[in-house]
Amino acid sequence: MWINLPTKASEKTGSIWARYLQTDVVIQTYSLEEYADVLLGSHEPAQIAWLTRRLRGEAQPVLPGYKAGRRWRATEEHIREAIRLLEPQRNPAPELSRFSSMTRTSRRRLSS
């Protein structure tokens, strides 16, 4: 896509384009299909639908991303955050007394 950049005369007006031209930051964004490839391994229609529901907030966990026009986009930061959100939560096993799984008779025999 080609964008016509403003001329020097319009840059002096303080337009958004003038501020845009002064920055050297380029942000790489990814399409919905590329986002699905990274998170899910491919971009089949069912996986695209799964990802879209989470981007819209219709299902948990809600994944980061933004809509530009009619299309969903994501930055590398969004993808990293989505990977972190989809990681399984590691909860340590609760500490149980060694007698808790014994029958009443076994506990009685050990205590005597």
Secondary structure, 3 states (H helix, E strand, C coil): CCCCCCCHHHHCCCCHHHHHHHCCCCCCEEEHHHHHHHHHCCCCHHHHHHHHHHHHCCCCCCCCCEEECCEEEEEHHHHHHHHHHHCCCCCCCCCCCCCCCCCHHHHHHHHC
